[in-house]
Amino acid sequence: MGATTDKIKGVANETMGKAKQGIGEATGSEHLQGEGAAQEIKGKGQQALGDAKQATKDAVNTAAGAANKNL
């Protein structure tokens, strides 16, 4: 999976998690609130993974560009 894919999935999971928490609160469903909190955390983790992948890709590209410049 690419960095962008991870970020998109992360945003979707975080958004759905927040929605589930809101619905759980409105209906008094502690189960749905907990499920929503877990999904929100999963989404934040996916976004962080996407950010880390992007940072690694950027660093590799910068290093490669510097190496090519020195040749």
PDB file of N, CA, C and O in Angstrom:
ATOM      1  N   MET A   1       0.838  -1.181   0.000  1.00  0.00           N
ATOM      2  CA  MET A   1       0.000   0.000   0.000  1.00  0.00           C
ATOM      3  C   MET A   1       0.886   1.248   0.000  1.00  0.00           C
ATOM      4  O   MET A   1       1.923   1.290   0.661  1.00  0.00           O
ATOM      5  N   GLY A   2       0.467   2.234  -0.734  1.00  0.00           N
ATOM      6  CA  GLY A   2       1.229   3.464  -0.791  1.00  0.00           C
ATOM      7  C   GLY A   2       0.852   4.431   0.307  1.00  0.00           C
ATOM      8  O   GLY A   2      -0.135   4.244   1.019  1.00  0.00           O
ATOM      9  N   ALA A   3       1.654   5.460   0.428  1.00  0.00           N
ATOM     10  CA  ALA A   3       1.436   6.468   1.461  1.00  0.00           C
ATOM     11  C   ALA A   3       0.082   7.141   1.308  1.00  0.00           C
ATOM     12  O   ALA A   3      -0.620   7.361   2.295  1.00  0.00           O
ATOM     13  N   THR A   4      -0.283   7.466   0.084  1.00  0.00           N
ATOM     14  CA  THR A   4      -1.556   8.142  -0.155  1.00  0.00           C
ATOM     15  C   THR A   4      -2.730   7.236   0.205  1.00  0.00           C
ATOM     16  O   THR A   4      -3.705   7.685   0.808  1.00  0.00           O
ATOM     17  N   THR A   5      -2.633   5.956  -0.169  1.00  0.00           N
ATOM     18  CA  THR A   5      -3.690   4.992   0.149  1.00  0.00           C
ATOM     19  C   THR A   5      -3.867   4.872   1.657  1.00  0.00           C
ATOM     20  O   THR A   5      -4.992   4.863   2.156  1.00  0.00           O
ATOM     21  N   ASP A   6      -2.751   4.779   2.384  1.00  0.00           N
ATOM     22  CA  ASP A   6      -2.820   4.692   3.844  1.00  0.00           C
ATOM     23  C   ASP A   6      -3.490   5.931   4.433  1.00  0.00           C
ATOM     24  O   ASP A   6      -4.323   5.828   5.333  1.00  0.00           O
ATOM     25  N   LYS A   7      -3.121   7.093   3.919  1.00  0.00           N
ATOM     26  CA  LYS A   7      -3.706   8.331   4.432  1.00  0.00           C
ATOM     27  C   LYS A   7      -5.206   8.403   4.169  1.00  0.00           C
ATOM     28  O   LYS A   7      -5.971   8.818   5.040  1.00  0.00           O
ATOM     29  N   ILE A   8      -5.628   8.002   2.977  1.00  0.00           N
ATOM     30  CA  ILE A   8      -7.053   8.040   2.626  1.00  0.00           C
ATOM     31  C   ILE A   8      -7.840   7.076   3.503  1.00  0.00           C
ATOM     32  O   ILE A   8      -8.892   7.432   4.034  1.00  0.00           O
ATOM     33  N   LYS A   9      -7.331   5.853   3.657  1.00  0.00           N
ATOM     34  CA  LYS A   9      -8.001   4.873   4.512  1.00  0.00           C
ATOM     35  C   LYS A   9      -8.035   5.370   5.954  1.00  0.00           C
ATOM     36  O   LYS A   9      -9.020   5.171   6.665  1.00  0.00           O
ATOM     37  N   GLY A  10      -6.960   6.012   6.374  1.00  0.00           N
ATOM     38  CA  GLY A  10      -6.894   6.542   7.734  1.00  0.00           C
ATOM     39  C   GLY A  10      -7.936   7.610   7.991  1.00  0.00           C
ATOM     40  O   GLY A  10      -8.601   7.603   9.026  1.00  0.00           O
ATOM     41  N   VAL A  11      -8.078   8.521   7.057  1.00  0.00           N
ATOM     42  CA  VAL A  11      -9.080   9.580   7.191  1.00  0.00           C
ATOM     43  C   VAL A  11     -10.478   8.974   7.224  1.00  0.00           C
ATOM     44  O   VAL A  11     -11.323   9.387   8.018  1.00  0.00           O
ATOM     45  N   ALA A  12     -10.717   7.987   6.353  1.00  0.00           N
ATOM     46  CA  ALA A  12     -12.032   7.344   6.312  1.00  0.00           C
ATOM     47  C   ALA A  12     -12.338   6.643   7.636  1.00  0.00           C
ATOM     48  O   ALA A  12     -13.437   6.779   8.176  1.00  0.00           O
ATOM     49  N   ASN A  13     -11.365   5.893   8.156  1.00  0.00           N
ATOM     50  CA  ASN A  13     -11.578   5.188   9.419  1.00  0.00           C
ATOM     51  C   ASN A  13     -11.766   6.154  10.580  1.00  0.00           C
ATOM     52  O   ASN A  13     -12.608   5.929  11.449  1.00  0.00           O
ATOM     53  N   GLU A  14     -10.985   7.224  10.596  1.00  0.00           N
ATOM     54  CA  GLU A  14     -11.118   8.205  11.669  1.00  0.00           C
ATOM     55  C   GLU A  14     -12.503   8.869  11.623  1.00  0.00           C
ATOM     56  O   GLU A  14     -13.147   9.046  12.657  1.00  0.00           O
ATOM     57  N   THR A  15     -12.943   9.227  10.434  1.00  0.00           N
ATOM     58  CA  THR A  15     -14.251   9.863  10.269  1.00  0.00           C
ATOM     59  C   THR A  15     -15.380   8.923  10.680  1.00  0.00           C
ATOM     60  O   THR A  15     -16.298   9.321  11.396  1.00  0.00           O
ATOM     61  N   MET A  16     -15.307   7.675  10.225  1.00  0.00           N
ATOM     62  CA  MET A  16     -16.343   6.696  10.574  1.00  0.00           C
ATOM     63  C   MET A  16     -16.329   6.416  12.076  1.00  0.00           C
ATOM     64  O   MET A  16     -17.383   6.244  12.688  1.00  0.00           O
ATOM     65  N   GLY A  17     -15.145   6.370  12.662  1.00  0.00           N
ATOM     66  CA  GLY A  17     -15.046   6.150  14.101  1.00  0.00           C
ATOM     67  C   GLY A  17     -15.713   7.256  14.893  1.00  0.00           C
ATOM     68  O   GLY A  17     -16.429   6.996  15.860  1.00  0.00           O
ATOM     69  N   LYS A  18     -15.475   8.486  14.481  1.00  0.00           N
ATOM     70  CA  LYS A  18     -16.102   9.619  15.162  1.00  0.00           C
ATOM     71  C   LYS A  18     -17.621   9.573  15.007  1.00  0.00           C
ATOM     72  O   LYS A  18     -18.360   9.866  15.946  1.00  0.00           O
ATOM     73  N   ALA A  19     -18.075   9.202  13.808  1.00  0.00           N
ATOM     74  CA  ALA A  19     -19.521   9.108  13.574  1.00  0.00           C
ATOM     75  C   ALA A  19     -20.146   8.033  14.460  1.00  0.00           C
ATOM     76  O   ALA A  19     -21.199   8.248  15.061  1.00  0.00           O
ATOM     77  N   LYS A  20     -19.489   6.872  14.537  1.00  0.00           N
ATOM     78  CA  LYS A  20     -20.003   5.789  15.379  1.00  0.00           C
ATOM     79  C   LYS A  20     -20.063   6.224  16.846  1.00  0.00           C
ATOM     80  O   LYS A  20     -21.014   5.901  17.558  1.00  0.00           O
ATOM     81  N   GLN A  21     -19.054   6.950  17.282  1.00  0.00           N
ATOM     82  CA  GLN A  21     -19.061   7.423  18.667  1.00  0.00           C
ATOM     83  C   GLN A  21     -20.247   8.355  18.903  1.00  0.00           C
ATOM     84  O   GLN A  21     -20.921   8.265  19.929  1.00  0.00           O
ATOM     85  N   GLY A  22     -20.496   9.248  17.951  1.00  0.00           N
ATOM     86  CA  GLY A  22     -21.615  10.178  18.075  1.00  0.00           C
ATOM     87  C   GLY A  22     -22.953   9.458  18.096  1.00  0.00           C
ATOM     88  O   GLY A  22     -23.828   9.788  18.897  1.00  0.00           O
ATOM     89  N   ILE A  23     -23.109   8.490  17.230  1.00  0.00           N
ATOM     90  CA  ILE A  23     -24.346   7.713  17.195  1.00  0.00           C
ATOM     91  C   ILE A  23     -24.490   6.911  18.490  1.00  0.00           C
ATOM     92  O   ILE A  23     -25.581   6.808  19.051  1.00  0.00           O
ATOM     93  N   GLY A  24     -23.368   6.345  18.954  1.00  0.00           N
ATOM     94  CA  GLY A  24     -23.383   5.590  20.207  1.00  0.00           C
ATOM     95  C   GLY A  24     -23.794   6.454  21.390  1.00  0.00           C
ATOM     96  O   GLY A  24     -24.555   6.020  22.255  1.00  0.00           O
ATOM     97  N   GLU A  25     -23.293   7.663  21.419  1.00  0.00           N
ATOM     98  CA  GLU A  25     -23.656   8.587  22.504  1.00  0.00           C
ATOM     99  C   GLU A  25     -25.141   8.962  22.412  1.00  0.00           C
ATOM    100  O   GLU A  25     -25.845   9.015  23.421  1.00  0.00           O
ATOM    101  N   ALA A  26     -25.593   9.217  21.203  1.00  0.00           N
ATOM    102  CA  ALA A  26     -26.989   9.627  21.015  1.00  0.00           C
ATOM    103  C   ALA A  26     -27.976   8.513  21.368  1.00  0.00           C
ATOM    104  O   ALA A  26     -29.078   8.774  21.851  1.00  0.00           O
ATOM    105  N   THR A  27     -27.566   7.274  21.120  1.00  0.00           N
ATOM    106  CA  THR A  27     -28.468   6.144  21.374  1.00  0.00           C
ATOM    107  C   THR A  27     -28.189   5.453  22.704  1.00  0.00           C
ATOM    108  O   THR A  27     -28.923   4.550  23.104  1.00  0.00           O
ATOM    109  N   GLY A  28     -27.132   5.877  23.384  1.00  0.00           N
ATOM    110  CA  GLY A  28     -26.778   5.252  24.659  1.00  0.00           C
ATOM    111  C   GLY A  28     -26.079   3.916  24.502  1.00  0.00           C
ATOM    112  O   GLY A  28     -26.047   3.120  25.440  1.00  0.00           O
ATOM    113  N   SER A  29     -25.521   3.658  23.331  1.00  0.00           N
ATOM    114  CA  SER A  29     -24.844   2.393  23.065  1.00  0.00           C
ATOM    115  C   SER A  29     -23.349   2.499  23.390  1.00  0.00           C
ATOM    116  O   SER A  29     -22.573   3.069  22.623  1.00  0.00           O
ATOM    117  N   GLU A  30     -22.967   1.945  24.528  1.00  0.00           N
ATOM    118  CA  GLU A  30     -21.555   1.962  24.905  1.00  0.00           C
ATOM    119  C   GLU A  30     -20.727   1.107  23.946  1.00  0.00           C
ATOM    120  O   GLU A  30     -19.567   1.418  23.673  1.00  0.00           O
ATOM    121  N   HIS A  31     -21.325   0.029  23.439  1.00  0.00           N
ATOM    122  CA  HIS A  31     -20.627  -0.836  22.478  1.00  0.00           C
ATOM    123  C   HIS A  31     -20.247  -0.052  21.224  1.00  0.00           C
ATOM    124  O   HIS A  31     -19.110  -0.131  20.759  1.00  0.00           O
ATOM    125  N   LEU A  32     -21.195   0.700  20.682  1.00  0.00           N
ATOM    126  CA  LEU A  32     -20.939   1.478  19.478  1.00  0.00           C
ATOM    127  C   LEU A  32     -19.934   2.596  19.750  1.00  0.00           C
ATOM    128  O   LEU A  32     -19.111   2.908  18.890  1.00  0.00           O
ATOM    129  N   GLN A  33     -19.992   3.191  20.920  1.00  0.00           N
ATOM    130  CA  GLN A  33     -19.017   4.220  21.288  1.00  0.00           C
ATOM    131  C   GLN A  33     -17.610   3.618  21.315  1.00  0.00           C
ATOM    132  O   GLN A  33     -16.668   4.210  20.788  1.00  0.00           O
ATOM    133  N   GLY A  34     -17.471   2.445  21.927  1.00  0.00           N
ATOM    134  CA  GLY A  34     -16.165   1.790  22.003  1.00  0.00           C
ATOM    135  C   GLY A  34     -15.651   1.376  20.646  1.00  0.00           C
ATOM    136  O   GLY A  34     -14.468   1.531  20.344  1.00  0.00           O
ATOM    137  N   GLU A  35     -16.548   0.846  19.825  1.00  0.00           N
ATOM    138  CA  GLU A  35     -16.176   0.452  18.472  1.00  0.00           C
ATOM    139  C   GLU A  35     -15.712   1.673  17.678  1.00  0.00           C
ATOM    140  O   GLU A  35     -14.734   1.603  16.935  1.00  0.00           O
ATOM    141  N   GLY A  36     -16.417   2.785  17.841  1.00  0.00           N
ATOM    142  CA  GLY A  36     -16.055   4.016  17.142  1.00  0.00           C
ATOM    143  C   GLY A  36     -14.706   4.556  17.592  1.00  0.00           C
ATOM    144  O   GLY A  36     -13.910   5.018  16.775  1.00  0.00           O
ATOM    145  N   ALA A  37     -14.454   4.497  18.896  1.00  0.00           N
ATOM    146  CA  ALA A  37     -13.163   4.966  19.413  1.00  0.00           C
ATOM    147  C   ALA A  37     -12.027   4.125  18.856  1.00  0.00           C
ATOM    148  O   ALA A  37     -10.979   4.658  18.490  1.00  0.00           O
ATOM    149  N   ALA A  38     -12.228   2.808  18.790  1.00  0.00           N
ATOM    150  CA  ALA A  38     -11.192   1.918  18.258  1.00  0.00           C
ATOM    151  C   ALA A  38     -10.935   2.202  16.784  1.00  0.00           C
ATOM    152  O   ALA A  38      -9.786   2.212  16.342  1.00  0.00           O
ATOM    153  N   GLN A  39     -12.001   2.432  16.024  1.00  0.00           N
ATOM    154  CA  GLN A  39     -11.851   2.718  14.599  1.00  0.00           C
ATOM    155  C   GLN A  39     -11.166   4.064  14.384  1.00  0.00           C
ATOM    156  O   GLN A  39     -10.365   4.207  13.460  1.00  0.00           O
ATOM    157  N   GLU A  40     -11.469   5.043  15.219  1.00  0.00           N
ATOM    158  CA  GLU A  40     -10.817   6.350  15.110  1.00  0.00           C
ATOM    159  C   GLU A  40      -9.315   6.215  15.361  1.00  0.00           C
ATOM    160  O   GLU A  40      -8.506   6.798  14.640  1.00  0.00           O
ATOM    161  N   ILE A  41      -8.952   5.450  16.375  1.00  0.00           N
ATOM    162  CA  ILE A  41      -7.529   5.237  16.683  1.00  0.00           C
ATOM    163  C   ILE A  41      -6.840   4.522  15.530  1.00  0.00           C
ATOM    164  O   ILE A  41      -5.720   4.873  15.160  1.00  0.00           O
ATOM    165  N   LYS A  42      -7.510   3.511  14.957  1.00  0.00           N
ATOM    166  CA  LYS A  42      -6.960   2.796  13.803  1.00  0.00           C
ATOM    167  C   LYS A  42      -6.703   3.775  12.657  1.00  0.00           C
ATOM    168  O   LYS A  42      -5.661   3.713  12.005  1.00  0.00           O
ATOM    169  N   GLY A  43      -7.646   4.671  12.417  1.00  0.00           N
ATOM    170  CA  GLY A  43      -7.497   5.653  11.350  1.00  0.00           C
ATOM    171  C   GLY A  43      -6.311   6.580  11.566  1.00  0.00           C
ATOM    172  O   GLY A  43      -5.573   6.896  10.632  1.00  0.00           O
ATOM    173  N   LYS A  44      -6.142   7.006  12.799  1.00  0.00           N
ATOM    174  CA  LYS A  44      -4.997   7.876  13.104  1.00  0.00           C
ATOM    175  C   LYS A  44      -3.688   7.136  12.878  1.00  0.00           C
ATOM    176  O   LYS A  44      -2.714   7.719  12.401  1.00  0.00           O
ATOM    177  N   GLY A  45      -3.664   5.850  13.220  1.00  0.00           N
ATOM    178  CA  GLY A  45      -2.468   5.035  12.990  1.00  0.00           C
ATOM    179  C   GLY A  45      -2.172   4.877  11.512  1.00  0.00           C
ATOM    180  O   GLY A  45      -1.017   4.958  11.095  1.00  0.00           O
ATOM    181  N   GLN A  46      -3.208   4.650  10.716  1.00  0.00           N
ATOM    182  CA  GLN A  46      -3.020   4.526   9.276  1.00  0.00           C
ATOM    183  C   GLN A  46      -2.485   5.824   8.680  1.00  0.00           C
ATOM    184  O   GLN A  46      -1.626   5.792   7.799  1.00  0.00           O
ATOM    185  N   GLN A  47      -2.979   6.950   9.145  1.00  0.00           N
ATOM    186  CA  GLN A  47      -2.485   8.239   8.644  1.00  0.00           C
ATOM    187  C   GLN A  47      -1.016   8.432   9.019  1.00  0.00           C
ATOM    188  O   GLN A  47      -0.224   8.925   8.216  1.00  0.00           O
ATOM    189  N   ALA A  48      -0.662   8.044  10.234  1.00  0.00           N
ATOM    190  CA  ALA A  48       0.737   8.164  10.673  1.00  0.00           C
ATOM    191  C   ALA A  48       1.639   7.273   9.824  1.00  0.00           C
ATOM    192  O   ALA A  48       2.748   7.669   9.465  1.00  0.00           O
ATOM    193  N   LEU A  49       1.162   6.064   9.502  1.00  0.00           N
ATOM    194  CA  LEU A  49       1.932   5.161   8.656  1.00  0.00           C
ATOM    195  C   LEU A  49       2.128   5.783   7.277  1.00  0.00           C
ATOM    196  O   LEU A  49       3.226   5.730   6.723  1.00  0.00           O
ATOM    197  N   GLY A  50       1.071   6.371   6.722  1.00  0.00           N
ATOM    198  CA  GLY A  50       1.179   7.039   5.428  1.00  0.00           C
ATOM    199  C   GLY A  50       2.169   8.193   5.465  1.00  0.00           C
ATOM    200  O   GLY A  50       2.943   8.382   4.527  1.00  0.00           O
ATOM    201  N   ASP A  51       2.143   8.964   6.548  1.00  0.00           N
ATOM    202  CA  ASP A  51       3.096  10.069   6.705  1.00  0.00           C
ATOM    203  C   ASP A  51       4.530   9.551   6.774  1.00  0.00           C
ATOM    204  O   ASP A  51       5.438  10.133   6.181  1.00  0.00           O
ATOM    205  N   ALA A  52       4.725   8.447   7.508  1.00  0.00           N
ATOM    206  CA  ALA A  52       6.072   7.871   7.641  1.00  0.00           C
ATOM    207  C   ALA A  52       6.574   7.353   6.292  1.00  0.00           C
ATOM    208  O   ALA A  52       7.737   7.549   5.939  1.00  0.00           O
ATOM    209  N   LYS A  53       5.693   6.693   5.545  1.00  0.00           N
ATOM    210  CA  LYS A  53       6.079   6.201   4.217  1.00  0.00           C
ATOM    211  C   LYS A  53       6.461   7.361   3.309  1.00  0.00           C
ATOM    212  O   LYS A  53       7.444   7.284   2.573  1.00  0.00           O
ATOM    213  N   GLN A  54       5.680   8.435   3.365  1.00  0.00           N
ATOM    214  CA  GLN A  54       5.962   9.594   2.519  1.00  0.00           C
ATOM    215  C   GLN A  54       7.286  10.237   2.910  1.00  0.00           C
ATOM    216  O   GLN A  54       8.062  10.633   2.040  1.00  0.00           O
ATOM    217  N   ALA A  55       7.548  10.344   4.198  1.00  0.00           N
ATOM    218  CA  ALA A  55       8.807  10.939   4.665  1.00  0.00           C
ATOM    219  C   ALA A  55       9.995  10.096   4.216  1.00  0.00           C
ATOM    220  O   ALA A  55      11.024  10.636   3.809  1.00  0.00           O
ATOM    221  N   THR A  56       9.852   8.762   4.288  1.00  0.00           N
ATOM    222  CA  THR A  56      10.927   7.872   3.848  1.00  0.00           C
ATOM    223  C   THR A  56      11.166   8.032   2.353  1.00  0.00           C
ATOM    224  O   THR A  56      12.309   8.122   1.906  1.00  0.00           O
ATOM    225  N   LYS A  57      10.077   8.067   1.581  1.00  0.00           N
ATOM    226  CA  LYS A  57      10.187   8.234   0.133  1.00  0.00           C
ATOM    227  C   LYS A  57      10.863   9.557  -0.206  1.00  0.00           C
ATOM    228  O   LYS A  57      11.723   9.610  -1.085  1.00  0.00           O
ATOM    229  N   ASP A  58      10.479  10.621   0.485  1.00  0.00           N
ATOM    230  CA  ASP A  58      11.079  11.934   0.248  1.00  0.00           C
ATOM    231  C   ASP A  58      12.569  11.930   0.575  1.00  0.00           C
ATOM    232  O   ASP A  58      13.370  12.506  -0.161  1.00  0.00           O
ATOM    233  N   ALA A  59      12.940  11.280   1.682  1.00  0.00           N
ATOM    234  CA  ALA A  59      14.349  11.227   2.081  1.00  0.00           C
ATOM    235  C   ALA A  59      15.172  10.447   1.069  1.00  0.00           C
ATOM    236  O   ALA A  59      16.284  10.852   0.730  1.00  0.00           O
ATOM    237  N   VAL A  60      14.636   9.330   0.582  1.00  0.00           N
ATOM    238  CA  VAL A  60      15.340   8.523  -0.417  1.00  0.00           C
ATOM    239  C   VAL A  60      15.508   9.325  -1.700  1.00  0.00           C
ATOM    240  O   VAL A  60      16.583   9.319  -2.300  1.00  0.00           O
ATOM    241  N   ASN A  61      14.452  10.017  -2.123  1.00  0.00           N
ATOM    242  CA  ASN A  61      14.543  10.816  -3.347  1.00  0.00           C
ATOM    243  C   ASN A  61      15.547  11.952  -3.191  1.00  0.00           C
ATOM    244  O   ASN A  61      16.283  12.251  -4.131  1.00  0.00           O
ATOM    245  N   THR A  62      15.592  12.583  -2.038  1.00  0.00           N
ATOM    246  CA  THR A  62      16.555  13.658  -1.788  1.00  0.00           C
ATOM    247  C   THR A  62      17.980  13.115  -1.826  1.00  0.00           C
ATOM    248  O   THR A  62      18.868  13.720  -2.427  1.00  0.00           O
ATOM    249  N   ALA A  63      18.192  11.969  -1.178  1.00  0.00           N
ATOM    250  CA  ALA A  63      19.534  11.354  -1.160  1.00  0.00           C
ATOM    251  C   ALA A  63      19.950  10.943  -2.571  1.00  0.00           C
ATOM    252  O   ALA A  63      21.101  11.140  -2.959  1.00  0.00           O
ATOM    253  N   ALA A  64      19.031  10.380  -3.330  1.00  0.00           N
ATOM    254  CA  ALA A  64      19.338   9.971  -4.702  1.00  0.00           C
ATOM    255  C   ALA A  64      19.666  11.186  -5.562  1.00  0.00           C
ATOM    256  O   ALA A  64      20.582  11.150  -6.383  1.00  0.00           O
ATOM    257  N   GLY A  65      18.912  12.257  -5.365  1.00  0.00           N
ATOM    258  CA  GLY A  65      19.191  13.466  -6.125  1.00  0.00           C
ATOM    259  C   GLY A  65      20.550  14.053  -5.798  1.00  0.00           C
ATOM    260  O   GLY A  65      21.261  14.524  -6.686  1.00  0.00           O
ATOM    261  N   ALA A  66      20.913  14.027  -4.520  1.00  0.00           N
ATOM    262  CA  ALA A  66      22.218  14.529  -4.110  1.00  0.00           C
ATOM    263  C   ALA A  66      23.331  13.646  -4.652  1.00  0.00           C
ATOM    264  O   ALA A  66      24.375  14.148  -5.068  1.00  0.00           O
ATOM    265  N   ALA A  67      23.118  12.341  -4.652  1.00  0.00           N
ATOM    266  CA  ALA A  67      24.128  11.415  -5.186  1.00  0.00           C
ATOM    267  C   ALA A  67      24.317  11.619  -6.679  1.00  0.00           C
ATOM    268  O   ALA A  67      25.445  11.608  -7.172  1.00  0.00           O
ATOM    269  N   ASN A  68      23.223  11.805  -7.398  1.00  0.00           N
ATOM    270  CA  ASN A  68      23.325  12.030  -8.841  1.00  0.00           C
ATOM    271  C   ASN A  68      24.022  13.342  -9.157  1.00  0.00           C
ATOM    272  O   ASN A  68      24.743  13.438 -10.150  1.00  0.00           O
ATOM    273  N   LYS A  69      23.814  14.346  -8.327  1.00  0.00           N
ATOM    274  CA  LYS A  69      24.435  15.655  -8.528  1.00  0.00           C
ATOM    275  C   LYS A  69      25.953  15.556  -8.359  1.00  0.00           C
ATOM    276  O   LYS A  69      26.700  16.279  -9.019  1.00  0.00           O
ATOM    277  N   ASN A  70      26.409  14.659  -7.474  1.00  0.00           N
ATOM    278  CA  ASN A  70      27.836  14.511  -7.206  1.00  0.00           C
ATOM    279  C   ASN A  70      28.540  13.660  -8.240  1.00  0.00           C
ATOM    280  O   ASN A  70      29.769  13.586  -8.228  1.00  0.00           O
ATOM    281  N   LEU A  71      27.803  13.008  -9.142  1.00  0.00           N
ATOM    282  CA  LEU A  71      28.425  12.141 -10.164  1.00  0.00           C
ATOM    283  C   LEU A  71      28.925  12.923 -11.308  1.00  0.00           C
ATOM    284  O   LEU A  71      29.473  12.354 -12.252  1.00  0.00           O
TER     285      LEU A  71
END
